[in-house]
Amino acid sequence: MINYSYYNKIDKGRQLKMITLSKDMEVGVLEIDAQHMELVNRLNALMSMGHDAVSNEETQKTLDLLEEYIIKHFADEEELQKKNNYPEYESHRKLHQHYIAEFEKLKKEFAENGHSLKFTMDINNSLINWIVKHIKSADVELGKFLKNKG
């Protein structure tokens, strides 16, 4: 777990683990950094729903909107890689495919069980931890490549 990328928010007496974009997560490509900010905002919204008394329907809508955004972001990022002949394109694309598969498992779990402690933990472990590590490694490397190509 990458503690310094998280902050704890006290909400109604409960601690919510939220993700923030730290300096070491900046890719240096405006479009990608802006999309990462939106992705983080949507992940935080989903995470807070696991702690708040919201309906399963509201959470499902948030999951659907998050899924749409993940797919859009990954497609935009991959298009940028192809356009610039990024040598790590295939391995990066496979990482994205893995994340989407994990997201689909989480959606299925939610559809079957609704809100649960396991669902909230899986958001943290499967989605949030992965995206932080991915941005700090694969996406930062992509940013370096694009800036050097610049």
MDAnalysis code that builds the backbone (N, CA, C; Angstrom):
import MDAnalysis as mda
import numpy as np

u = mda.Universe.empty(450, n_residues=150, atom_resindex=np.repeat(np.arange(150), 3), trajectory=True)
u.add_TopologyAttr("name", ["N", "CA", "C"] * 150)
u.add_TopologyAttr("resid", np.arange(1, 151))
u.add_TopologyAttr("resname", ["MET", "ILE", "ASN", "TYR", "SER", "TYR", "TYR", "ASN", "LYS", "ILE", "ASP", "LYS", "GLY", "ARG", "GLN", "LEU", "LYS", "MET", "ILE", "THR", "LEU", "SER", "LYS", "ASP", "MET", "GLU", "VAL", "GLY", "VAL", "LEU", "GLU", "ILE", "ASP", "ALA", "GLN", "HIS", "MET", "GLU", "LEU", "VAL", "ASN", "ARG", "LEU", "ASN", "ALA", "LEU", "MET", "SER", "MET", "GLY", "HIS", "ASP", "ALA", "VAL", "SER", "ASN", "GLU", "GLU", "THR", "GLN", "LYS", "THR", "LEU", "ASP", "LEU", "LEU", "GLU", "GLU", "TYR", "ILE", "ILE", "LYS", "HIS", "PHE", "ALA", "ASP", "GLU", "GLU", "GLU", "LEU", "GLN", "LYS", "LYS", "ASN", "ASN", "TYR", "PRO", "GLU", "TYR", "GLU", "SER", "HIS", "ARG", "LYS", "LEU", "HIS", "GLN", "HIS", "TYR", "ILE", "ALA", "GLU", "PHE", "GLU", "LYS", "LEU", "LYS", "LYS", "GLU", "PHE", "ALA", "GLU", "ASN", "GLY", "HIS", "SER", "LEU", "LYS", "PHE", "THR", "MET", "ASP", "ILE", "ASN", "ASN", "SER", "LEU", "ILE", "ASN", "TRP", "ILE", "VAL", "LYS", "HIS", "ILE", "LYS", "SER", "ALA", "ASP", "VAL", "GLU", "LEU", "GLY", "LYS", "PHE", "LEU", "LYS", "ASN", "LYS", "GLY"])
u.atoms.positions = np.array([
    [0.844, -1.176, 0.000],
    [0.000, 0.000, 0.000],
    [0.892, 1.243, 0.000],
    [0.507, 2.248, -0.725],
    [1.294, 3.463, -0.876],
    [0.662, 4.546, -0.017],
    [1.042, 4.578, 1.240],
    [0.385, 5.444, 2.216],
    [0.457, 6.920, 1.872],
    [1.586, 7.396, 1.382],
    [1.713, 8.820, 1.163],
    [0.898, 9.318, -0.018],
    [0.266, 8.446, -0.726],
    [-0.610, 8.860, -1.811],
    [-2.064, 8.944, -1.354],
    [-2.283, 8.681, -0.109],
    [-3.626, 8.686, 0.425],
    [-3.742, 9.725, 1.530],
    [-4.922, 10.139, 1.782],
    [-5.171, 10.915, 2.995],
    [-6.432, 10.369, 3.616],
    [-6.563, 10.559, 4.887],
    [-7.763, 10.107, 5.586],
    [-8.684, 11.286, 5.790],
    [-9.904, 11.125, 5.400],
    [-10.919, 12.161, 5.552],
    [-11.887, 11.684, 6.622],
    [-12.126, 12.516, 7.571],
    [-13.101, 12.171, 8.604],
    [-14.471, 12.607, 8.103],
    [-15.373, 11.660, 8.013],
    [-16.715, 11.937, 7.517],
    [-17.705, 11.224, 8.428],
    [-18.499, 11.997, 9.127],
    [-19.513, 11.428, 10.016],
    [-18.897, 10.437, 10.997],
    [-17.692, 10.812, 11.496],
    [-17.051, 9.970, 12.495],
    [-16.298, 8.780, 11.936],
    [-16.282, 8.607, 10.610],
    [-15.582, 7.475, 10.006],
    [-14.422, 7.995, 9.178],
    [-13.376, 7.191, 9.085],
    [-12.258, 7.560, 8.237],
    [-12.458, 6.953, 6.863],
    [-12.334, 7.788, 5.845],
    [-12.392, 7.324, 4.469],
    [-11.001, 7.450, 3.878],
    [-10.536, 6.408, 3.259],
    [-9.230, 6.448, 2.633],
    [-9.416, 7.000, 1.224],
    [-8.849, 8.169, 0.981],
    [-9.012, 8.828, -0.312],
    [-7.660, 8.931, -0.986],
    [-7.674, 8.957, -2.285],
    [-6.449, 9.058, -3.058],
    [-6.262, 10.502, -3.510],
    [-5.033, 10.943, -3.518],
    [-4.693, 12.255, -4.063],
    [-3.575, 12.066, -5.073],
    [-3.463, 12.983, -5.991],
    [-2.362, 12.941, -6.946],
    [-1.174, 13.674, -6.343],
    [-0.143, 12.936, -6.030],
    [1.070, 13.529, -5.486],
    [2.003, 13.912, -6.633],
    [3.010, 14.685, -6.315],
    [3.954, 15.197, -7.328],
    [4.574, 14.060, -8.148],
    [4.867, 12.937, -7.490],
    [5.499, 11.825, -8.199],
    [4.526, 11.053, -9.097],
    [3.281, 11.518, -9.159],
    [2.294, 10.916, -10.058],
    [2.028, 11.803, -11.267],
    [2.724, 12.934, -11.368],
    [2.557, 13.804, -12.528],
    [3.300, 13.211, -13.713],
    [2.574, 13.052, -14.804],
    [3.140, 12.481, -16.016],
    [3.834, 13.567, -16.839],
    [3.334, 14.790, -16.732],
    [3.925, 15.889, -17.487],
    [3.305, 16.092, -18.854],
    [2.221, 15.376, -19.105],
    [1.453, 15.538, -20.344],
    [0.069, 16.006, -19.888],
    [-0.267, 17.241, -20.250],
    [-1.463, 17.893, -19.726],
    [-2.717, 17.031, -19.853],
    [-2.947, 16.477, -21.029],
    [-4.148, 15.667, -21.253],
    [-4.199, 14.461, -20.312],
    [-3.089, 13.771, -20.165],
    [-3.054, 12.588, -19.300],
    [-3.215, 12.987, -17.837],
    [-2.499, 14.023, -17.413],
    [-2.613, 14.464, -16.015],
    [-4.038, 14.908, -15.685],
    [-4.692, 15.604, -16.608],
    [-6.077, 16.041, -16.381],
    [-7.009, 14.832, -16.271],
    [-6.785, 13.846, -17.121],
    [-7.617, 12.641, -17.061],
    [-7.356, 11.857, -15.777],
    [-6.109, 11.819, -15.333],
    [-5.821, 11.146, -14.070],
    [-6.547, 11.827, -12.914],
    [-6.600, 13.152, -12.937],
    [-7.310, 13.879, -11.883],
    [-8.792, 13.496, -11.886],
    [-9.395, 13.440, -13.054],
    [-10.810, 13.057, -13.140],
    [-11.009, 11.609, -12.692],
    [-10.110, 10.737, -13.078],
    [-10.191, 9.334, -12.681],
    [-10.111, 9.202, -11.159],
    [-9.187, 9.923, -10.546],
    [-9.047, 9.913, -9.092],
    [-10.314, 10.447, -8.432],
    [-10.873, 11.517, -8.964],
    [-12.115, 12.059, -8.402],
    [-13.245, 11.030, -8.448],
    [-13.334, 10.317, -9.552],
    [-14.398, 9.315, -9.678],
    [-14.158, 8.109, -8.763],
    [-12.896, 7.708, -8.624],
    [-12.577, 6.621, -7.700],
    [-12.880, 7.022, -6.262],
    [-12.549, 8.251, -5.900],
    [-12.869, 8.737, -4.557],
    [-14.374, 8.768, -4.323],
    [-15.131, 9.166, -5.332],
    [-16.590, 9.182, -5.205],
    [-17.109, 7.768, -4.952],
    [-16.568, 6.813, -5.683],
    [-16.979, 5.427, -5.492],
    [-16.592, 4.939, -4.101],
    [-15.380, 5.264, -3.678],
    [-14.912, 4.832, -2.364],
    [-15.800, 5.402, -1.262],
    [-16.181, 6.656, -1.374],
    [-17.011, 7.256, -0.324],
    [-18.410, 6.646, -0.305],
    [-18.892, 6.154, -1.432],
    [-20.208, 5.515, -1.462],
    [-20.228, 4.242, -0.636],
    [-19.085, 3.585, -0.555],
    [-19.003, 2.380, 0.263],
    [-19.169, 2.672, 1.740],
    [-18.954, 3.933, 2.130],
    [-19.067, 4.327, 3.533],
    [-20.364, 5.081, 3.821],
    [-20.955, 5.654, 2.805],
    [-22.162, 6.456, 2.994],
    [-23.406, 5.591, 2.776],
    [-24.496, 6.072, 3.265],
    [-25.761, 5.359, 3.095],
    [-26.389, 5.765, 1.765],
    [-25.853, 5.236, 0.684],
    [-26.418, 5.513, -0.641],
    [-27.023, 4.221, -1.179],
    [-27.935, 4.381, -2.083],
    [-28.611, 3.207, -2.628],
    [-27.688, 2.431, -3.563],
    [-28.038, 1.176, -3.735],
    [-27.299, 0.359, -4.687],
    [-27.419, 0.930, -6.097],
    [-28.566, 1.537, -6.402],
    [-28.765, 2.125, -7.727],
    [-27.805, 3.286, -7.954],
    [-27.625, 4.122, -6.938],
    [-26.682, 5.244, -7.058],
    [-25.261, 4.736, -7.266],
    [-24.901, 3.719, -6.505],
    [-23.556, 3.154, -6.649],
    [-23.389, 2.526, -8.025],
    [-24.422, 1.845, -8.505],
    [-24.336, 1.233, -9.834],
    [-24.125, 2.294, -10.908],
    [-24.832, 3.423, -10.804],
    [-24.648, 4.515, -11.758],
    [-23.213, 5.040, -11.706],
    [-22.671, 5.176, -10.501],
    [-21.293, 5.643, -10.346],
    [-20.313, 4.642, -10.943],
    [-20.553, 3.357, -10.728],
    [-19.716, 2.323, -11.338],
    [-19.760, 2.405, -12.859],
    [-20.952, 2.587, -13.401],
    [-21.103, 2.671, -14.855],
    [-20.370, 3.885, -15.425],
    [-20.510, 5.040, -14.761],
    [-19.815, 6.245, -15.221],
    [-18.302, 6.103, -15.088],
    [-17.859, 5.471, -14.011],
    [-16.433, 5.243, -13.827],
    [-15.900, 4.309, -14.909],
    [-16.636, 3.270, -15.209],
    [-16.217, 2.339, -16.256],
    [-16.079, 3.054, -17.597],
    [-17.061, 3.866, -17.940],
    [-16.981, 4.633, -19.195],
    [-15.726, 5.489, -19.229],
    [-15.417, 6.129, -18.103],
    [-14.261, 7.017, -18.066],
    [-12.951, 6.233, -18.131],
    [-12.884, 5.102, -17.453],
    [-11.683, 4.261, -17.514],
    [-11.416, 3.851, -18.957],
    [-12.448, 3.393, -19.641],
    [-12.294, 2.948, -21.027],
    [-11.855, 4.110, -21.906],
    [-12.453, 5.278, -21.724],
    [-12.072, 6.461, -22.507],
    [-10.624, 6.850, -22.236],
    [-10.258, 6.906, -20.955],
    [-8.896, 7.305, -20.604],
    [-7.872, 6.339, -21.196],
    [-8.103, 5.043, -21.022],
    [-7.158, 4.065, -21.547],
    [-7.072, 4.146, -23.068],
    [-8.203, 4.325, -23.738],
    [-8.195, 4.448, -25.198],
    [-7.412, 5.688, -25.633],
    [-7.625, 6.813, -24.951],
    [-6.887, 8.040, -25.280],
    [-5.391, 7.854, -25.068],
    [-5.035, 7.246, -23.960],
    [-3.628, 7.025, -23.637],
    [-2.980, 6.084, -24.659],
    [-3.684, 5.035, -25.018],
    [-3.155, 4.070, -25.986],
    [-3.038, 4.692, -27.377],
    [-3.981, 5.537, -27.734],
    [-3.905, 6.229, -29.025],
    [-2.670, 7.135, -29.073],
    [-2.413, 7.827, -27.995],
    [-1.227, 8.675, -27.894],
    [0.047, 7.838, -28.021],
    [0.046, 6.673, -27.418],
    [1.202, 5.778, -27.508],
    [1.417, 5.302, -28.942],
    [0.340, 4.886, -29.598],
    [0.461, 4.422, -30.985],
    [0.943, 5.534, -31.896],
    [0.366, 6.713, -31.735],
    [0.712, 7.870, -32.561],
    [2.200, 8.239, -32.436],
    [2.763, 7.976, -31.257],
    [4.154, 8.336, -30.998],
    [5.094, 7.124, -31.023],
    [4.602, 6.000, -31.523],
    [5.410, 4.773, -31.628],
    [6.082, 4.405, -30.303],
    [5.306, 4.426, -29.248],
    [5.832, 4.104, -27.927],
    [6.248, 2.637, -27.889],
    [7.509, 2.344, -27.573],
    [7.986, 0.960, -27.642],
    [7.344, 0.022, -26.622],
    [6.774, 0.566, -25.546],
    [6.140, -0.260, -24.514],
    [4.621, -0.338, -24.686],
    [4.145, 0.011, -25.870],
    [2.701, 0.070, -26.109],
    [1.994, -1.243, -25.741],
    [2.478, -2.355, -26.256],
    [1.782, -3.637, -26.035],
    [1.728, -4.004, -24.558],
    [2.828, -3.847, -23.838],
    [2.815, -4.199, -22.414],
    [1.925, -3.232, -21.629],
    [1.925, -1.968, -22.022],
    [1.077, -0.978, -21.357],
    [-0.403, -1.292, -21.607],
    [-0.714, -1.650, -22.830],
    [-2.092, -2.006, -23.182],
    [-2.563, -3.215, -22.382],
    [-1.679, -4.190, -22.185],
    [-2.036, -5.378, -21.393],
    [-2.317, -5.015, -19.943],
    [-1.572, -4.052, -19.405],
    [-1.848, -3.576, -18.049],
    [-3.252, -2.976, -17.973],
    [-3.608, -2.199, -18.986],
    [-4.950, -1.610, -19.038],
    [-6.014, -2.696, -19.115],
    [-5.783, -3.700, -19.937],
    [-6.754, -4.785, -20.071],
    [-6.941, -5.521, -18.748],
    [-5.849, -5.705, -18.014],
    [-5.927, -6.351, -16.704],
    [-6.792, -5.524, -15.750],
    [-6.596, -4.209, -15.750],
    [-7.362, -3.330, -14.869],
    [-8.851, -3.393, -15.207],
    [-9.166, -3.371, -16.483],
    [-10.573, -3.450, -16.899],
    [-11.179, -4.783, -16.460],
    [-10.422, -5.864, -16.574],
    [-10.912, -7.172, -16.121],
    [-11.177, -7.169, -14.615],
    [-10.283, -6.548, -13.851],
    [-10.482, -6.442, -12.402],
    [-11.718, -5.593, -12.089],
    [-11.895, -4.531, -12.852],
    [-13.062, -3.671, -12.660],
    [-14.345, -4.446, -12.945],
    [-14.338, -5.254, -13.996],
    [-15.515, -6.060, -14.339],
    [-15.855, -7.053, -13.223],
    [-14.821, -7.633, -12.602],
    [-15.061, -8.533, -11.467],
    [-15.724, -7.785, -10.315],
    [-15.242, -6.583, -10.073],
    [-15.803, -5.769, -8.992],
    [-17.259, -5.406, -9.288],
    [-17.554, -5.047, -10.517],
    [-18.946, -4.739, -10.886],
    [-19.845, -5.955, -10.691],
    [-19.340, -7.126, -11.067],
    [-20.115, -8.361, -10.911],
    [-20.358, -8.638, -9.430],
    [-19.320, -8.467, -8.621],
    [-19.459, -8.659, -7.172],
    [-20.517, -7.712, -6.607],
    [-20.487, -6.464, -7.048],
    [-21.469, -5.503, -6.552],
    [-22.879, -5.885, -7.005],
    [-23.024, -6.304, -8.258],
    [-24.342, -6.690, -8.769],
    [-24.920, -7.857, -7.967],
    [-24.045, -8.756, -7.518],
    [-24.501, -9.923, -6.770],
    [-24.747, -9.630, -5.292],
    [-23.938, -8.740, -4.695],
    [-23.959, -8.577, -3.239],
    [-24.265, -7.167, -2.754],
    [-24.257, -6.179, -3.622],
    [-24.474, -4.810, -3.187],
    [-23.324, -4.329, -2.321],
    [-23.603, -3.324, -1.500],
    [-22.579, -2.776, -0.610],
    [-22.171, -3.817, 0.425],
    [-20.875, -3.913, 0.640],
    [-20.355, -4.798, 1.681],
    [-18.955, -4.326, 2.030],
    [-18.471, -4.807, 3.147],
    [-17.098, -4.491, 3.533],
    [-16.129, -5.029, 2.485],
    [-16.407, -6.218, 1.984],
    [-15.551, -6.814, 0.946],
    [-15.512, -5.933, -0.301],
    [-16.637, -5.409, -0.707],
    [-16.701, -4.521, -1.877],
    [-15.814, -3.297, -1.652],
    [-15.933, -2.677, -0.492],
    [-15.131, -1.493, -0.182],
    [-13.652, -1.834, -0.142],
    [-13.302, -2.961, 0.449],
    [-11.899, -3.375, 0.493],
    [-11.376, -3.678, -0.908],
    [-12.215, -4.278, -1.739],
    [-11.794, -4.589, -3.108],
    [-11.586, -3.333, -3.938],
    [-12.392, -2.307, -3.713],
    [-12.161, -1.029, -4.395],
    [-10.762, -0.544, -4.047],
    [-10.449, -0.585, -2.780],
    [-9.149, -0.113, -2.307],
    [-8.017, -0.977, -2.856],
    [-8.133, -2.281, -2.692],
    [-7.049, -3.182, -3.073],
    [-6.924, -3.381, -4.577],
    [-8.033, -3.553, -5.254],
    [-7.983, -3.869, -6.681],
    [-7.894, -2.638, -7.562],
    [-8.628, -1.603, -7.236],
    [-8.701, -0.448, -8.131],
    [-7.748, 0.668, -7.740],
    [-7.828, 1.108, -6.503],
    [-7.067, 2.283, -6.101],
    [-5.575, 1.985, -6.013],
    [-5.186, 0.925, -5.315],
    [-3.757, 0.616, -5.215],
    [-3.148, 0.399, -6.587],
    [-3.865, -0.307, -7.457],
    [-3.341, -0.587, -8.785],
    [-3.131, 0.700, -9.569],
    [-4.108, 1.588, -9.561],
    [-4.003, 2.801, -10.382],
    [-2.878, 3.697, -9.883],
    [-2.678, 3.770, -8.565],
    [-1.570, 4.572, -8.027],
    [-0.242, 4.015, -8.513],
    [-0.054, 2.723, -8.366],
    [1.198, 2.098, -8.803],
    [1.382, 2.247, -10.315],
    [0.322, 2.082, -11.068],
    [0.394, 2.188, -12.529],
    [0.802, 3.594, -12.964],
    [0.181, 4.593, -12.381],
    [0.515, 5.975, -12.745],
    [1.971, 6.264, -12.397],
    [2.397, 5.860, -11.190],
    [3.754, 6.169, -10.737],
    [4.821, 5.452, -11.545],
    [4.480, 4.357, -12.149],
    [5.490, 3.611, -12.901],
    [5.248, 3.729, -14.406],
    [4.285, 3.003, -14.915],
    [4.082, 2.921, -16.369],
    [3.734, 4.270, -16.992],
    [2.846, 5.027, -16.361],
    [2.430, 6.300, -16.958],
    [3.506, 7.374, -16.850],
    [4.237, 7.383, -15.746],
    [5.339, 8.347, -15.618],
    [6.406, 8.045, -16.667],
    [6.676, 6.771, -16.906],
    [7.637, 6.398, -17.962],
    [7.141, 6.832, -19.336],
    [5.858, 6.661, -19.593],
    [5.273, 7.140, -20.843],
    [5.480, 8.645, -20.971],
    [5.231, 9.372, -19.902],
    [5.416, 10.819, -19.917],
    [6.848, 11.207, -20.247],
    [7.807, 10.514, -19.653],
    [9.216, 10.786, -19.953],
    [9.508, 10.555, -21.429],
    [8.988, 9.466, -21.965],
    [9.185, 9.166, -23.386],
    [8.610, 10.272, -24.263],
    [7.383, 10.677, -23.967],
    [6.719, 11.690, -24.788],
    [7.439, 13.046, -24.685],
    [7.905, 13.402, -23.487],
    [8.629, 14.672, -23.334],
    [9.959, 14.646, -24.067],
    [10.653, 13.500, -24.030],
    [11.934, 13.382, -24.746],
    [11.735, 13.421, -26.252],
    [10.620, 12.894, -26.685],
    [10.312, 12.886, -28.116],
    [9.918, 14.277, -28.588],
    [9.287, 15.034, -27.671],
    [8.732, 16.333, -27.807],
    [9.045, 17.219, -28.870],
])
